[in-house]
Amino acid sequence: MLDHDLIIQSVRKRITDGSILNLIDLFLKSGAMVGSSWQSNEKGSPQGGVISPLLANIYLDAFDQEMKRRQHRIVRYADDILILCCSEAAAKSALNVASHILEETLKLKVNERKAHIAHSDDGIKFLGVVIGTVYTRIQEKKLKTLKVKVKQITKRNGGKNLAMLLKELNPVLRGFVNYFKIANIAGILNQLSRWIRRRLRSVQLKLWKKPSKLHRRLKQLGYKPPFKFIQMNSWRNAASPLASYAMPNSWFKEIGLYQVNEVKTGVLVPCS
């Protein structure tokens, strides 16, 4: 739990405006509703608070600077910390140093269950990815979470046309890909792209309702009948040749589907 006095001391190094410092102090002591009653808090930053991540970064800047002074290579995002070492002995030493700074200087409690030493050959889980010696891949649970969101958006019984779906779907896809593009996920994004197009074809087939509308679309594209009559509400038929002819990959790009498979992956994002 963040110590309130230390937070204010850290903020005061950059900000001298008393009204702002007082506002931050009030925010820290605002407490929270537990059931139907209000509960005060003497330590920590309110969970979900708009400036909680900022305050955490300000608070832990002292940790960053001390580890840098000791020439330890670290990566930190809020309270998730990765320390890079060349040997197991160095890793144990760095863990002891980090724990001392966090617990003695910053009055924080290190989560002993999560704090551990691992080799990159075995893969290190950090911020949704698994960092290996020669690769970085996405954690499987993150991909599953995305697919759940996509399924919710692209329900066939939602009654929304594709334009409405894309307006909701594209930000989700864009956010996911831009976060995880540092990983080596080109193959995963190709599979994901095919799956998303199939879901959208399934939605459009159900919106057309009758095979005659599908056949009309095929004629407009220059295909010659006779055409097979398919069940329009079938997930299986969303992968049929007729569905692909009527709604080719290029068509999805034309109507504005975010192209996850065209994003360059396995790239390092430079720090500002």
VENGI-V44073 format. One line per field, one symbol per residue. ss: DSSP state (H for helix, E for strand, C for the rest). psi: psi as a letter, one per 20 degrees, with the letter a starting at -180 (. if undefined). A space follows every 50 residues. Layout:
# VENGI-V44073
ss: ???
psi: ???
This chain:
# VENGI-V44073
ss: CCEHHHHHHHHHCCCCCHHHHHHHHHHHCCCEEECCEEECCCECCCCCCC CHHHHHHHHHHHHHHHHHHCCCEEEEECCEEEEECCCHHHHHHHHHHHHH HHHHHCCCCCCCCCCCCCCHHHCEEECCEEECCCCEEECHHHHHHHHHHH HHHCCCCCCCCHHHHHHHHHHHHHHHHHHHCCCCCHHHHHHHHHHHHHHH HHHHHHHHCCHHHHHHHHHHCCCCCCCCCCCCCCCHHHHCHHHHHHCCHH HHHHCCCCCHHHCCCCCCCCCC
psi: pppghhgggghhhhpiohhghhggghghjhaqpodjqpprpirrpppjqh jghghghggjhhgghghghjkpoqppodjppppprirhghggghgggghg gggggikqopohhhorpqqhhipopoliroorhjrprqphhhghgghggg hghkphjhjqrhghghhhgghgggggghgjiirnkggghggggggghggh hgghghhhgqhhhghggghhijqprqqqoqpikphgiijqhghhghmrgh hhhhijppnhiipprkqpoqq.
